[in-house]
């Protein structure tokens, strides 16, 4: 009896092993197994933004559409706590063995080490803001210096006779902020173009009848962004123009101006396509805004990374720059632009 029981158990074990062995038939007949297999073939791609903002929600839509179109597991992560948070996220992606990473670096000059580490273990691209000293494969975006010049051209339309102007921006450590600010200053006061030039935030460059009163940063603190505008109105009651260089800055400017009764009296130029900025253009209290194309940043990042991961060699241009041009949006184009934006977001 004991011998028979042992033999039966052994046979059951063998049959169990045979039954557990995967087969083409069992995989094809099981939708769960089939889906898991298909998912395993998709490269994991993550886009890491430089903060939390509706701008990045637009980019996320591009990332997700790119994932669908190029058969990738593509997602977005938005750091909520600045530089340290972005670094932690990048380190986590390395640990997880993420195949492709796109990032908008917060402080590229001091992030070369972590970016190069990501590039060692993953395919790395930058978008929106570059890190040219890192080992990233390509930068996807616009010329922020030229975009700053475009914003200055709008300001000159708003203030053809010159005047005092204040610049508001989240932080100047980012490559994109530094370049678009310098482009704005150089164009406004009539300098020869030079993207390597840098005026300190406390500088008051002037020319062509314009005076730049300074540059105020807020480190992505929305309350501070508004307070900066309020302080400016208090210290410079005759200020003629204001420009916000990050997506949330123009809405902060508008909120402070409306509460002070100066909406429409101080000329405002925006950057990016925040709803409040576009509404301000419709209402005639913002002359215009310079928009990027965050949707395309996300979409192109996924496209490039999936193609590189697939072994394609002609994806990266020789200059390692994929341009997504900036545009000026004024009252005559804002409705069409906003409609297109809403469609991309599924609204």
C-alpha positions in Angstrom: 0.0 0.0 0.0 2.8 2.4 1.0 4.7 1.6 -2.3 1.5 2.2 -4.4 0.9 5.6 -2.6 4.5 6.7 -3.3 4.3 5.8 -6.9 1.0 7.6 -7.3 2.4 10.8 -5.8 5.4 10.6 -8.1 3.2 10.2 -11.1 1.0 13.1 -10.0 4.1 15.3 -9.6 5.3 14.4 -13.1 1.9 15.1 -14.6 1.8 18.4 -12.7 5.1 19.5 -14.2 4.0 18.6 -17.7 0.7 20.4 -17.1 2.5 23.6 -16.0 4.8 23.7 -19.1 3.7 26.7 -21.3 2.6 25.8 -24.8 1.7 27.7 -27.9 -1.9 26.4 -27.7 -2.4 27.3 -24.0 -1.0 30.8 -24.7 -3.2 31.4 -27.7 -6.3 30.2 -25.9 -5.8 32.4 -22.8 -6.5 36.1 -23.3 -4.7 36.9 -20.1 -1.5 35.1 -21.1 -1.7 36.6 -24.6 -2.0 40.1 -23.2 0.9 39.6 -20.9 3.0 38.4 -23.7 2.1 41.4 -25.9 2.8 43.7 -23.0 6.2 42.1 -22.4 7.2 43.0 -26.0 6.5 46.7 -25.5 9.5 48.8 -24.4 9.0 50.7 -21.2 9.4 54.5 -21.8 9.0 57.2 -19.2 8.9 61.0 -19.6 10.0 62.9 -16.5 8.8 66.5 -16.4 10.4 69.4 -14.5 7.3 69.9 -12.3 3.5 69.7 -12.1 1.6 72.0 -14.5 -1.2 71.8 -17.1 1.6 72.3 -19.6 2.8 68.8 -18.8 -0.7 67.4 -19.0 -0.6 68.4 -22.7 2.7 66.7 -23.0 1.3 63.6 -21.3 -1.4 63.3 -23.9 1.4 63.2 -26.6 3.3 60.6 -24.6 0.2 58.4 -24.3 -0.7 58.8 -28.0 2.9 58.0 -28.9 2.7 54.8 -26.8 -0.3 53.7 -28.8 1.1 54.6 -32.2 4.5 53.1 -31.6 3.6 50.1 -29.5 5.3 51.2 -26.3 4.4 51.2 -22.6 4.7 55.0 -22.4 3.9 57.0 -19.3 4.6 60.4 -17.6 5.9 61.3 -14.2 5.7 64.8 -12.8 8.1 65.6 -9.9 6.2 67.6 -7.2 9.1 68.6 -5.1 11.8 70.0 -7.4 15.3 68.9 -8.1 15.7 66.3 -5.4 12.4 64.7 -6.4 13.4 64.6 -10.1 16.8 63.0 -9.1 15.0 60.3 -7.0 12.6 59.5 -9.9 15.5 59.1 -12.3 17.4 56.8 -9.9 14.3 54.7 -9.5 13.9 54.4 -13.3 17.5 53.1 -13.4 16.8 50.6 -10.7 13.7 49.4 -12.6 15.6 49.0 -15.8 13.5 51.4 -17.8 14.4 51.1 -21.5 13.9 54.7 -22.6 13.8 57.9 -20.6 12.9 61.4 -21.7 13.5 64.3 -19.3 13.2 68.0 -18.9 16.1 68.7 -16.6 15.6 71.1 -13.8 19.2 72.1 -13.3 21.2 70.6 -16.2 24.5 72.2 -15.2 24.4 70.2 -11.9 22.6 67.1 -13.2 25.2 65.8 -15.6 26.2 63.0 -13.3 22.7 61.5 -12.8 21.8 62.1 -16.5 24.9 60.3 -17.7 24.0 57.4 -15.3 20.6 57.2 -16.8 22.2 57.2 -20.3 24.4 54.3 -19.2 21.5 52.1 -18.4 18.7 53.5 -20.7 18.3 55.4 -23.9 18.0 59.0 -22.9 16.6 62.1 -24.6 15.9 65.6 -23.3 12.8 67.6 -24.2 11.6 71.2 -23.5 14.9 72.0 -21.7 18.3 70.6 -22.7 21.3 69.3 -21.0 23.9 69.6 -23.8 26.8 68.5 -21.6 25.2 65.2 -20.8 25.2 62.0 -22.9 21.6 62.4 -24.0 21.0 61.2 -27.6 19.0 64.2 -28.8 17.2 67.3 -27.6 13.6 67.7 -28.7 12.2 71.2 -28.5 12.6 74.7 -29.7 15.3 77.3 -29.5 14.4 78.9 -26.2 16.6 81.9 -27.0 14.7 82.6 -30.3 11.4 82.0 -28.5 12.4 84.7 -26.0 13.1 87.0 -28.8 9.6 86.3 -30.2 8.1 87.2 -26.8 10.0 90.5 -26.9 8.7 91.2 -30.4 5.2 90.9 -28.9 6.1 93.2 -26.0 7.3 95.8 -28.5 4.0 95.6 -30.3 2.2 96.1 -27.0 4.5 99.0 -26.0 5.7 100.7 -29.2 6.9 103.8 -27.3 8.9 101.8 -24.8 8.5 101.6 -21.0 9.5 99.7 -17.8 9.2 95.9 -17.9 9.5 93.2 -15.3 10.3 89.5 -16.0 8.7 86.7 -13.9 9.9 83.1 -14.1 9.9 80.0 -11.9 13.7 79.5 -11.8 16.8 80.4 -13.8 18.7 77.1 -13.2 16.8 75.5 -16.1 18.4 75.9 -19.6 15.1 76.8 -21.1 14.3 79.6 -18.6 17.8 81.1 -18.9 17.8 81.2 -22.7 14.3 82.5 -23.2 14.9 85.3 -20.7 18.1 86.3 -22.3 16.5 86.2 -25.8 13.7 88.5 -24.5 16.1 91.0 -23.0 18.4 91.1 -26.0 15.6 91.6 -28.5 13.8 94.2 -26.3 16.7 96.5 -25.8 18.2 96.0 -29.3 21.3 94.0 -28.7 23.1 91.8 -31.3 21.9 88.2 -30.7 24.1 86.1 -28.5 22.7 83.0 -26.7 25.8 82.8 -24.5 25.2 86.2 -22.9 23.8 86.2 -19.4 22.5 89.2 -17.5 22.3 88.6 -13.7 18.7 88.5 -12.3 19.3 91.9 -10.5 20.5 93.6 -13.7 18.6 96.5 -15.2 19.6 96.5 -18.9 18.0 99.2 -21.0 17.9 100.4 -24.6 15.4 101.3 -27.4 13.3 103.1 -24.8 12.9 100.0 -22.6 14.1 99.4 -19.1 14.1 95.9 -17.7 13.5 96.4 -13.9 14.7 92.9 -13.0 13.8 89.2 -13.0 11.8 87.7 -10.1 11.8 83.9 -9.5 9.4 81.8 -7.5 10.7 78.3 -7.5 7.4 76.9 -8.8 5.5 78.4 -5.8 2.2 79.7 -7.2 1.6 81.9 -4.2 5.1 83.4 -4.5 4.5 84.0 -8.2 1.5 86.1 -7.5 3.2 87.9 -4.5 6.1 88.8 -6.8 3.6 90.6 -9.1 1.9 92.4 -6.2 5.3 93.5 -4.8 6.2 94.9 -8.3 3.0 96.8 -8.5 3.7 98.3 -5.1 7.3 99.3 -5.8 6.8 100.3 -9.5 3.2 101.8 -9.8 4.0 103.1 -13.3 5.3 99.9 -14.7 4.3 99.5 -18.4 4.7 95.8 -19.1 5.1 92.3 -17.6 6.1 89.0 -19.0 5.7 85.5 -17.5 8.1 83.0 -18.9 6.6 79.8 -17.4 3.1 78.6 -18.1 1.7 79.5 -14.7 3.4 83.0 -14.5 1.0 84.8 -16.9 -2.1 83.6 -14.9 -0.5 84.8 -11.7 0.2 88.2 -13.3 -3.4 88.5 -14.5 -4.8 87.5 -11.1 -2.8 90.2 -9.4 -3.6 92.8 -12.0 -7.3 92.2 -11.8 -7.3 92.4 -8.0 -5.4 95.7 -8.2 -7.7 97.2 -10.9 -4.8 97.3 -13.4 -5.9 94.6 -15.8 -5.6 96.1 -19.3 -3.5 99.0 -18.0 -0.3 97.1 -17.7 0.6 95.2 -20.9 1.0 91.5 -20.5 2.9 89.0 -22.7 2.6 85.3 -21.9 4.5 82.1 -22.5 2.8 78.8 -23.1 -0.9 78.0 -23.4 -2.4 78.0 -20.0 -6.2 78.5 -20.2 -6.1 81.7 -18.3 -3.5 83.1 -20.7 -5.6 82.2 -23.7 -8.7 83.6 -22.1 -6.8 86.8 -21.4 -5.9 87.1 -25.1 -9.6 86.6 -26.0 -10.6 89.3 -23.5 -7.9 91.7 -24.8 -5.9 92.0 -21.6 -3.0 89.9 -22.9 -1.6 90.9 -26.3 -0.2 87.5 -27.1 1.8 84.5 -26.0 4.6 82.4 -27.4 3.6 78.7 -27.4 5.6 75.6 -27.5 4.2 72.3 -28.5 4.3 70.1 -25.4 2.1 67.5 -27.1 4.7 67.1 -29.8 7.5 67.0 -27.3 5.9 63.9 -25.7 4.9 62.3 -28.9 8.3 62.8 -30.6 10.2 61.6 -27.5 8.3 58.2 -27.5 8.8 57.9 -31.3 12.5 58.5 -31.2 13.1 56.2 -28.2 11.1 53.3 -29.6 12.9 53.6 -32.9 16.3 53.7 -31.3 15.4 50.8 -29.1 14.4 48.9 -32.2 17.9 49.4 -33.6 17.2 52.1 -36.2 20.4 54.1 -36.9 19.1 57.1 -38.9 16.8 58.5 -36.2 19.2 61.0 -34.5 20.1 64.1 -36.6 23.8 65.0 -36.8 23.3 68.1 -34.7 21.4 66.1 -32.1 18.5 68.5 -32.2 14.9 67.8 -33.3 13.2 71.2 -33.7 9.5 71.7 -32.7 9.1 75.4 -33.6 7.5 78.0 -31.3 4.6 80.1 -32.4 3.1 83.5 -31.5 -0.6 83.4 -30.6 -2.6 86.7 -30.8 -6.3 87.5 -30.7 -6.8 86.6 -34.4 -5.5 83.1 -33.9 -6.3 82.2 -30.3 -9.7 80.6 -31.0 -8.4 78.2 -33.6 -5.4 77.3 -31.6 -7.5 76.7 -28.4 -9.9 74.5 -30.4 -7.0 72.4 -31.7 -5.6 72.1 -28.2 -8.9 70.9 -26.7 -9.2 68.3 -29.4 -5.8 66.9 -28.6 -6.8 66.7 -24.9 -10.1 65.0 -25.8 -12.2 67.9 -24.5 
